[in-house]
């Protein structure tokens, strides 16, 4: 599906004070991302290259019913990206939270469906190392607060808001820069917002269960293997349960995965969007430099299979580059030079090598009691591990230049 042909651009509207709108609205139950009023969450898209924005109208089974365009910014600045979808003026309809990575501005689009009623300026954050991760009411005062993360310093903060003004700031636990807040929502059914985290370098997912601005527990939710498949946003499914929106930035595939009781459910495949400049709007913003090429993916798969069969990484006798060998010493492939590979490939290869090395050390500790031993392998001339006279693996040295 070509999103470019699905979305018609409209005109921007005036900037007005948020407090003026809040005073005029009564509090109703929010619809997290229901743009057409049918009670089913929809999906917001943003193109990081063109700045175009639009909405997919979905049914309860994850099928696309139609789409509509949203305006571009009147200044044409493509540094704007959508940091969250939430109901800021308490009219029961979703609005869009924006951040500009170029000048540090923050703003809200107040919407009536896909019609922009007004654009509200929020306090700026000039330090663009700070990423705006979404909005939710953390202190129960009926006002949406803003969640911030600084990847360089590992700091995390919440701006407690009074309309468009900051009433106070709360500091959360620091988290190393490999982790990213990918969604804000109620994960345990207590009607209070929680934080969903993803470490896309290692493929790990963690939930922070919150009581207001206090973290009461941290729970591992699961893992995923494909580095090019990224969590994009936290939403709810047709049954009203938490769910994660995923996007494959190599193939353009999209998925909705239930997250009931902190367990990942079966993924529902959504329509494919081949142009990967389109991102599902949410707190996650893709850095293209963290993607794996198809060749790099294939190399990792081949290394995994080879090491599982007792093979090894080592410097070959005829090449300055590291190579992968079977347990019998047959060369499978020569690795590209480290400095020619993506950062994600470097990280994933290091994790894979470390996992196999640690697994072998643990297995050796167990099998030593059973008579296992190290010896020179007559087939390759390298150190190998044997049990009952059978070669189980070649150690190698996992050197990679």
Steps between C-alpha positions, in 0.01 A plus 500: 500500500634843402430742784590795282189442290285439809547831680381840384677797662295774662586850628646589838308709753574760764694453824283551812553462876428148627343627823228672296395165352520310828268746669238447230498120511332256733688188604400192298651157458797534264528306176875430471517499119143471368481764228167408341293438814429130445663394829791324325856636528644630174861541389681829435783515245772759442755518218836612631621604152201703383327598825169357374261361762189284481270258679399140428144422611501143635238242596516276809670222302790712383361560150544834326166671433630824348739789552512877523766768484604748765663836437866569458668770705453840338873575537587186300746394772551120478675495839156464661410145610205358691590414860161369607126468446284605798191701596636836617176700523285222654242490222536122457685541170869440428743786449861494378810590702790631292870574555741681272848351514650799324393792718369330817138615463214286633136528401159332505251474217148501644289290265139424423551173319746590226415871506750722679322745731809680625873465558619552859856598585650321803814607686805436281787266587796656314732210583419263213675211675172476691238286325130554570353153557128562543233633733276363777347619827748376762380697804125460452417870458333456162789666315728311262864498609802461272763223519858578397812292439861604437690223323840658550472553876258209572269743688121466504251762615131581516372851454188529715285743307231755581352562157790615285720593799744285697392477863793280613754246376547143630822305439474126431769231523778538241517233229791440263463641151430168329148503645218709355152580629273358230162558660299642791177338615324290762669160488356342817141623506529741796398802290846656545756556224803270480811512281595243235871479416689336215871428457518452124872421515440185705135448412363528855168642626432625852198656672521755779190479716429846636302638792481862398860607445645216712630180343360213710639211292690417183398191303661325207238458229687305233756515221510521122772390263474706182686828543310660211160440661437783745234575756339825385222580743285369784128486422202278587349223290137453402429346841644799684814316614852647471668428169824593325527630144808364321663596169754309288734761355656261250184350347234757588285251694285623792353309794270542799605281793282465813669558836249359748626427854858580391503217244556555130216348298475388138573780255227626269645595161401846379530634143854537369651844439809453287626859532683479832522879529148463640502438876213409728464804723594457864787558738741295288694678224710280274868569448566339158864446598387234748350272235656180367545439129363178355858375453579568866187314608598200290853498645365495856260215417785301343727562798228392742447173312874434471579568866205285605666216312830542684663737252716800582620849405870544444758681292560291191844403374452676164312814592545789742125501563321274745314201359234252607578128492309179556601255771704321232698811410318576175474875436139613476556871439737788565357779712506854363731737679354632823528866396298429182201361691201670658509566872206265544685216326803558721282491812303190393814308399664582832190379686486181295869422552476573872190283538664198338827546686318521835278203414806291417674598822191403699468171314870430556454551876223240503669250269833517682330296772403247231851461365502776239838641404687750280741363242657585165263403221688279250268618219564875536801523731301730731386466859167318526270366767436125515258283693521122486748536216259705286595850390226744606643832386811689393582788728635752249567846633206709370749751359338755272690786347 
